């Protein structure tokens, strides 16, 4: 979004008249630099005041002061024009009572401005940080001073138009930030803000977390060497039933629910209750004698 803010006050101060306020309404321009003319030497600085016309919370992307050159001494000499932020001033500002100068905001090398060599498009100064600062501080106006870097020479004199083409601030900005966002906006911001702190899942839910610490090794009960296990007894988490898992090579797992304390028809003895036996034997690489180095399927997951 872009907006132009017009100057609410323009003035100048002149060393030739140290206690006399400027008469901009009569001249239609403000001067910068030093000029020796007839029996007098003029040294002038221009002052501008702009209202801070945006809401608090607005993010300023750029703010530019644009001024039009009305007259120059000649077409060949450059003028290094500096722009500074200054304290507040009014129509009574004079050379001996001019506003306090603060930080340097920008400097532009200006050539031309004479009727035979006009400056097309004007001259622009970057005031983004100063305008954002005034906005964040809740100030009503931004006060600026424009002057020549070297006020000892006479060829850098420039006059800037404040009547036919007055100075303006061109402000590009994003929409104002809401100081009291709605619940919906807060949820949207939270959803896009990236990962937050780890939270434990609610009881009865499962969450996979690849960053979690590995489970400690589980010691499995010893299996009697005289018996071949064809059925793996699994324990129902409710404690009401035991599930015998019958595995046939090349087929899906088949579960048969058997009441606790009873045996299936082809079972000879109840095995010790506990975690399932590993599927890999001790001959597999990386497995120890108990099989703790080999993975197994969760007792409550069908394969």
N, C-alpha and C positions, 0 to 999 in steps of 0.2 A: 504494500500500500504506500502511496506517495501523496504528500501534501506540501503546499507552499505557504510559508508563514511570512507575512509582510512585517517590515520594521515598524515599530510603534514610536520610535524616536530616532532622529539623526541629528548629529551635532559635530562641531569641531572645536578644537582649542588652538590658539595661535600665540606663539611667543612674541610676535610683534605687538600684540595687545594682551598682556598677561592677566589683566583683571577684567577683561571685557568678554561677556558671553557671545557666542556666535549668532549670526543672523542667517540661518539656513534658508528661511522663507524668502529672503531677498536674493541669495546667490543661486539656489537650486542645485548646489553641488557642495561636496566636502573635499578638502585637499589633503594630500600627504606629501611629505618631503620639504625641501627648502627651495625658495625662489627669491632671487634678488631682482626687484622690479622698481625702476625709477629710483627714488630716494629711500626705499624701505626694503628690508629683508624679511620675508615671511617663512615661518617654520610651523607646519600644521600637522595635526593628528586628527583622524576621523573617529567618531564614536557612534555606535549603533546599539539599539535596544530592541530585543525581540521577545514577544510573549512565548512562554512555554505552553504550547497549545494542545498537548496530548495528555491522556489520562495516566495516572500513576500505574506503574506496572507495564507500560509499553516498552517493548524491546526495540531500540533504535538500531536499524541496520546501517544507515548512513545519514549524515546531516551536513549540508553544504551551504556555505554563504556564497551567493552569486551577486557580483557588483558589475556595473557597466562603466567603462572608462569614458569620461566626457571630454578630457583634454590632456595633452601631454606637451612637454617642452619641445620635443622634436620626435623624429621617427627612428633614430639610430641608437639612442641610449636606453639602457635597461634600468629598471627600478626594482629593487628587492623589497617587496612589500610584506611586512610581518603582521600577523593577526594574533592578538593576545586576548585572553579573558581578563576583564577588569571588574571592579566593584561597581555598585549602583551609581548612577548619575542622573541629573535632571537638566532642565533648560538653563540653569545658572552655572553650569560647569565652565571653568576658565583654565588657562594654562597654569596659573598659580593654585588652582583648586580643582585639579582634574582627578578622576577616580584612580584608586590604587591598582597598579598593574599586577596581574598574576602570571600564570604559565603561558609560554608561547605555544600556540595551537598549530600554526602553519605559516609557511613562507612561499610566496610566488614571485617569479621573475616576470615582470611585465614590460613588454616592449610595444611601442606604438600608443595610439590614442589621439594623435593629432588628426584634424579633419582629413588630411591627405593619407593617413595610414591608420584607419580605425581598427580597434580590437574586436573582431567578430566573436560573438558568443559570450562576451564578458570574461570576467576572471572569477575563479571558484576557489574557495578555501574549505578545508576539511575541519568541521567543528563537531564531529560525531561524539567524541568523548565528553566534550564540554556540555553538549545538549543533554546527553544521557545523565550526566552528573547533576545538572539542574533539575531534570525530571525526577530522579531518584531522591533528591534532597527536598522536593516539594517547593522549589522556588518558582516564583511567578514569571520572572524574566531572565533572559540571558543577555549579559552586557559584554560588548566587544569593542576593542580598539584596533584600528588599522593605522600603521605608520611605516615610513621608510626606514630601513635598517641603518643607513648612513645619512644622517641629517646635516652633514657638513657640505655636501656637494649641491650644485644647483641644477644638474641636468636630469635628476630623477623625479622631478615634480610631476604629480598626477592629480587630476580632479576626477571625482566619481559622482555620477548622476544620482540624485535623490528625489527628483521631481518627475521627469518623464519616464524614466526606467529605474524606479527605486530599488534598493537592495532587498533581497528575499532570502529566506532559508528554505531549502528544498530538503524535506525530511522523508526518508523511506523507512518504514517500520513494519513490524509484525503486529498482529492483533494484541491488545492489552491482555496481560496475564490476570486471571481471575483471582482476587485475593481470598475468596471463599468458594472454592470449587465444589460442585455438587458431588453427591455420592457416586453417581455414574461416572463423572470425570475422574474421580479418585480411583475407582476400580479400573478404568481404562489405563490410567497412568501406572498403577501397580502392575497390571498385566504386561506392560511393555518395558518395565523398569529393569528386567533381567532377574537372575536367580537371587533369592533372598536367603535368610538363614534356614538351616535344615530343621524341619519340624517332624516330630514323631507322628506316624499315621494313626488314624482313629482305630480303636479296637475292632477286630474282625476284618480289617482291610489289609491289602498287600501292596507294597511299593518296592519296585526294584531300584536299587541305588548302587550303581557301579563303583561309587567312591567309598562305599562302606568298608569297614575292616573285614577281612575274611573270617569265616567261622572257625572256631578252634577245632583241632582234630578230635574225632569221636572214637572212643574205644569200643569195638564191637565184641559181643560175647563169643566165646570159643564155640565152635561147632564140633560135635562128637565125630571123630574120624571114621567110625564104623558105619555111618549112615549117610547116604546120598540124599541131598535135599532136592526134591522135585517140586515142592510147594513151599512158598515163602509166606509165613504167617505175618500179617500186618495188623496193627492195633487201631481200632476205630477211636478217634479222639474223644468220643462221648463215653467210652468204657463199657458200652452195652453189647457190642458185637465184635467178633474178630473176623477179619476178611482173609480167606485163603486165596492167594494169587497163583493161578495155574498158568504156566508159561509153556507154550508149544512153539518150537522154532518156526519162524516164518508167519506166525499168526499174531493177532492182536491179543492183548491181555484180557483174561476172563476172570472176573471177581465173583466169588460165591460167599454170601454172608452166612456165617455159622454162629449160633449162640455161644457165648463164652462158656467154657467148661465142657463142650461137646466136640467131637471130632467128625471130620468128613469121612466118607466110606473108605477111601483109599489111604487115609492117614494112619500112621502107626503110633505116633507119639506127638504130644504138643512140644514145640520148640520154645526155647526161652524167649520171652517177650522183650522187645527192644527195637533199635533201628534195623532196617533191612540189611541183609547180607550184601556184600559187594558183588557186582556182576563180573568182575575180573579176577582171575586167579593170581596166585603168587608168581606165576611164570610170566605175567605181563610186565613189560619194562616199567619201572617207576613205581611199582606196588611193593609194599612190605608184606610181612607174613600175615598181618591182620587185614590187609586191603585198605588201610586208611589213606593211602596215597592215590586211590582210584575213585572216580566220581560215581555217585548212584542217583537214582531217580527219587524225587520226593515221594514219601509214602502215601500222599493224598493226590497224586497226579497220574491220570491215565496216560499210557504210552501208545 
